[in-house]
Amino acid sequence: MKIKHLLSLMLVILIAFPMSGWGQALFDIQSIKTEPSRFFPILSTTDIVGAPDDPISLDAIKKITDRCKSRIPARFSPSALNDYCACSAAATRGTVTVGELRELQKATNRKLGNATFEKYVKNVMKPCMEMPIEDIEYVMCIGSRETDWRIRYPVPYCKCTSLGIKTHFEKFGLEEMMVSWGAPNQQGDEDPTTTLWDNGSFLKARNAEKSQCVSRYMDNKYFK
């Protein structure tokens, strides 16, 4: 190939790089778009029918369930997600009216201080997290490299800690979820179930449960 042809080819390549995206930033944080959590019962306007005090239609509940199951959130196993979505569908049908569902469609209403949103967290999100949280904490424990290597029986140890954390959550989970959700640093795609793991009280309780279970399942030879 002659030099002039080679130079022409190089010029074409250099011109093409910016057009194809080569040489540009691969990740632009400004272009990230957040969307509401799939755990929020968000539907199109045409899917919400009925008078304000009417119960939500079964068709709308099915669409809420499909949305809930459409993406596995961080920390959730498939079984934990199925448990949550089935529970939240029943709880939404039983405790949320058409008027309240319409109110929950607006992002500005999904905040602390809004009575409908707080009712939704109390009657749907919190009780429906009680089973999944035990599964979540167990999976996190059994797969953690931070688990003390002197523990002889990791499976019962992790069952012990996850059950203790579930018991704690049953008593204090609503308050901890609300406090975490109200923090100013939350992201647009989060919900009270995800911000829970940033709550200091919850994390302190988790560490306490781990400490209580360690003595039961530590290999006895390490106490000699």
HELIX and SHEET records of a PDB file:
HELIX    1   1 ILE A    3  SER A   20  1                                  18    
HELIX    2   2 ILE A   29  SER A   31  5                                   3    
HELIX    3   3 THR A   45  ASP A   47  5                                   3    
HELIX    4   4 LEU A   58  LYS A   69  1                                  12    
HELIX    5   5 PRO A   78  THR A   95  1                                  18    
HELIX    6   6 VAL A   98  LEU A  104  1                                   7    
HELIX    7   7 ALA A  107  ASN A  109  5                                   3    
HELIX    8   8 ALA A  115  TYR A  120  1                                   6    
HELIX    9   9 VAL A  121  MET A  125  3                                   5    
HELIX   10  10 LYS A  126  CYS A  128  1                                   3    
HELIX   11  11 GLU A  130  ILE A  142  1                                  13    
HELIX   12  12 PRO A  154  TRP A  181  1                                  28    
HELIX   13  13 PRO A  192  THR A  195  1                                   4    
HELIX   14  14 LEU A  196  ASP A  198  5                                   3    
HELIX   15  15 GLY A  200  TYR A  217  1                                  18    
HELIX   16  16 ASN A  220  PHE A  223  5                                   4    
END                                                                             
